[in-house]
Amino acid sequence: MFSVAWGVFATALGWIVATDFRGAAHRFHALSHAVMPFGGVGVSVVGVGFFRLLAGVFALVGPVVLVGGLMDVWRGEARSDRLPPIPIWFVVVEATIVGVVLWRIWRHTGVLRREWGAGSGPRRAAVAGLTASAVAFVVTLGFGWGTWMIASWLAGGLCGLALLLGDQPGKPSGTGLVSADSSDT
């Protein structure tokens, strides 16, 4: 099942970013800067072209993994949906990390807060889905529910793709970086 979920997400992300559909590569570049914990407004280390090249690899490998996963499911060779026991300390550490990341991206200047404020109903649903899937991922990992963990990971990824596509072609949705010389006064 992991191969199916990974193949779907990698194929979708790869083709959307590699082709820069609706400016997705540029938004992905801006989002990567917005969520970096120690990043600044300075010059980026990698450009949009690097993201498009990397996404091209995902666009080519994703369908291969997806077909392989579907063939495993069809032949009945898919693995069990039960995970091996996860140590409680690992779940606590992961929950802490996810909590800090959610706090960071939901605070007043965070990416998801800006997306929520600038968004319409579907955009807000994608933001809520992304947040809920992050929490569901930690919960399902803690209980060892492998299939539900993969489903929450895939749902979060697809909600993230919806945010990556933007509202309308050529219309920014407030996720981009603020230039250093602009001010709100």
C-alpha positions as CSV (number, residue, x, y, z in Angstrom):
1,M,0.0,0.0,0.0
2,F,2.9,2.4,0.7
3,S,4.0,2.0,-3.0
4,V,0.6,2.9,-4.2
5,A,0.3,6.0,-2.0
6,W,3.9,7.1,-2.7
7,G,3.4,6.6,-6.5
8,V,0.2,8.7,-6.5
9,F,1.8,11.5,-4.6
10,A,5.1,11.5,-6.4
11,T,3.5,11.4,-9.8
12,A,1.1,14.3,-9.0
13,L,3.8,16.4,-7.3
14,G,6.3,15.6,-10.0
15,W,4.2,16.6,-13.0
16,I,2.7,19.6,-11.3
17,V,6.0,21.1,-10.2
18,A,8.1,20.0,-13.2
19,T,5.6,21.6,-15.7
20,D,5.2,24.6,-13.5
21,F,1.4,24.2,-13.8
22,R,-0.3,27.4,-12.6
23,G,3.0,28.6,-11.2
24,A,3.4,25.6,-8.8
25,A,7.2,25.6,-9.1
26,H,7.5,29.2,-8.1
27,R,5.0,28.8,-5.2
28,F,6.9,25.6,-4.1
29,H,10.1,27.7,-4.1
30,A,8.5,30.5,-2.1
31,L,6.8,28.0,0.4
32,S,10.2,26.2,0.9
33,H,11.6,29.6,2.1
34,A,8.6,30.4,4.2
35,V,8.7,27.2,6.2
36,M,12.5,27.1,6.8
37,P,13.1,27.5,10.5
38,F,16.3,29.5,10.2
39,G,15.9,30.9,6.7
40,G,15.9,34.5,5.9
41,V,14.8,36.7,3.1
42,G,18.3,36.6,1.5
43,V,19.4,34.9,-1.6
44,S,18.3,31.3,-2.0
45,V,20.8,28.4,-2.3
46,V,18.7,26.7,-5.0
47,G,16.4,28.1,-7.6
48,V,13.1,27.2,-9.2
49,G,15.0,25.3,-11.9
50,F,16.4,22.9,-9.3
51,F,12.9,22.2,-7.9
52,R,11.6,21.6,-11.4
53,L,14.5,19.2,-12.2
54,L,14.0,17.3,-9.0
55,A,10.3,17.2,-9.6
56,G,11.0,15.7,-13.0
57,V,12.7,12.8,-11.4
58,F,9.6,12.2,-9.2
59,A,7.4,12.5,-12.3
60,L,9.3,9.7,-14.0
61,V,9.8,7.4,-11.0
62,G,6.3,7.9,-9.5
63,P,4.3,6.1,-12.2
64,V,6.8,3.1,-12.1
65,V,6.4,2.8,-8.3
66,L,2.6,3.2,-8.6
67,V,2.2,0.5,-11.2
68,G,4.5,-1.8,-9.1
69,G,2.3,-1.2,-6.0
70,L,-0.9,-1.7,-7.9
71,M,0.4,-5.0,-9.3
72,D,1.3,-6.1,-5.7
73,V,-2.2,-5.3,-4.5
74,W,-3.8,-7.1,-7.5
75,R,-1.7,-10.2,-6.9
76,G,-2.5,-10.1,-3.2
77,E,1.1,-9.5,-2.2
78,A,0.5,-6.2,-0.4
79,R,1.9,-6.2,3.1
80,S,-0.2,-6.2,6.2
81,D,-1.7,-3.0,7.5
82,R,-0.2,-3.5,10.9
83,L,3.1,-1.9,11.8
84,P,5.7,-3.3,14.1
85,P,5.5,-2.0,17.6
86,I,6.8,1.6,17.8
87,P,8.5,2.7,21.0
88,I,6.5,5.2,22.9
89,W,9.5,7.6,23.1
90,F,9.6,7.7,19.3
91,V,5.9,8.6,19.1
92,V,6.3,11.3,21.8
93,V,9.3,12.8,19.9
94,E,7.4,12.8,16.6
95,A,4.4,14.3,18.2
96,T,6.5,17.1,19.7
97,I,8.2,17.8,16.3
98,V,4.8,17.8,14.5
99,G,3.4,20.1,17.3
100,V,6.3,22.6,16.9
101,V,5.9,22.6,13.1
102,L,2.2,23.1,13.3
103,W,2.6,25.9,15.8
104,R,5.2,27.5,13.5
105,I,3.1,27.4,10.4
106,W,-0.1,28.4,12.2
107,R,1.3,31.3,14.2
108,H,0.4,34.9,13.1
109,T,3.1,35.1,10.4
110,G,3.0,31.4,9.5
111,V,2.3,30.0,6.0
112,L,-1.0,28.2,6.8
113,R,-2.3,31.2,8.7
114,R,-1.7,33.4,5.6
115,E,-3.2,30.7,3.3
116,W,-6.3,30.5,5.6
117,G,-6.8,34.3,5.6
118,A,-6.3,34.7,1.9
119,G,-8.3,31.6,0.8
120,S,-11.7,30.7,-0.2
121,G,-13.7,27.7,0.9
122,P,-11.8,25.1,-1.0
123,R,-8.4,26.6,0.0
124,R,-9.4,26.7,3.6
125,A,-10.6,23.1,3.4
126,A,-7.1,22.2,2.0
127,V,-5.5,24.0,4.9
128,A,-7.7,22.2,7.5
129,G,-7.1,18.9,5.7
130,L,-3.3,19.4,5.8
131,T,-3.4,20.2,9.5
132,A,-5.8,17.3,10.4
133,S,-3.7,14.8,8.4
134,A,-0.5,15.8,10.2
135,V,-2.3,15.1,13.5
136,A,-3.8,11.9,12.2
137,F,-0.4,10.7,10.9
138,V,1.0,10.9,14.5
139,V,-2.0,9.2,16.0
140,T,-2.1,6.4,13.5
141,L,1.6,5.8,13.8
142,G,1.3,5.7,17.6
143,F,-1.4,3.0,17.4
144,G,0.4,1.1,14.6
145,W,-2.3,1.5,12.0
146,G,-0.2,1.3,8.9
147,T,-3.0,1.6,6.3
148,W,-4.6,4.6,8.0
149,M,-1.1,6.2,8.5
150,I,-0.5,6.0,4.8
151,A,-4.0,7.3,4.0
152,S,-3.4,10.3,6.2
153,W,0.0,10.9,4.7
154,L,-1.5,10.8,1.2
155,A,-4.5,13.0,2.1
156,G,-2.1,15.6,3.6
157,G,0.1,15.5,0.5
158,L,-2.9,16.0,-1.8
159,C,-4.1,18.9,0.3
160,G,-0.6,20.4,0.1
161,L,-0.8,20.0,-3.7
162,A,-4.1,21.9,-3.7
163,L,-2.4,24.7,-1.8
164,L,0.6,24.6,-4.1
165,L,-1.6,25.1,-7.2
166,G,-2.9,28.5,-6.0
167,D,-6.3,30.1,-6.5
168,Q,-6.0,31.3,-10.1
169,P,-3.3,31.3,-12.8
170,G,-1.2,34.4,-12.4
171,K,-2.9,35.4,-9.1
172,P,-0.8,35.2,-6.0
173,S,-2.5,33.8,-2.9
174,G,-0.4,35.5,-0.2
175,T,2.1,32.7,0.3
176,G,5.0,34.4,-1.4
177,L,7.9,36.0,0.4
178,V,7.6,39.6,1.5
179,S,10.4,41.7,0.1
180,A,12.8,43.2,2.5
181,D,12.1,46.7,1.5
182,S,8.3,46.6,1.8
183,S,6.6,47.7,5.0
184,D,3.1,47.6,6.4
185,T,3.0,51.2,7.6
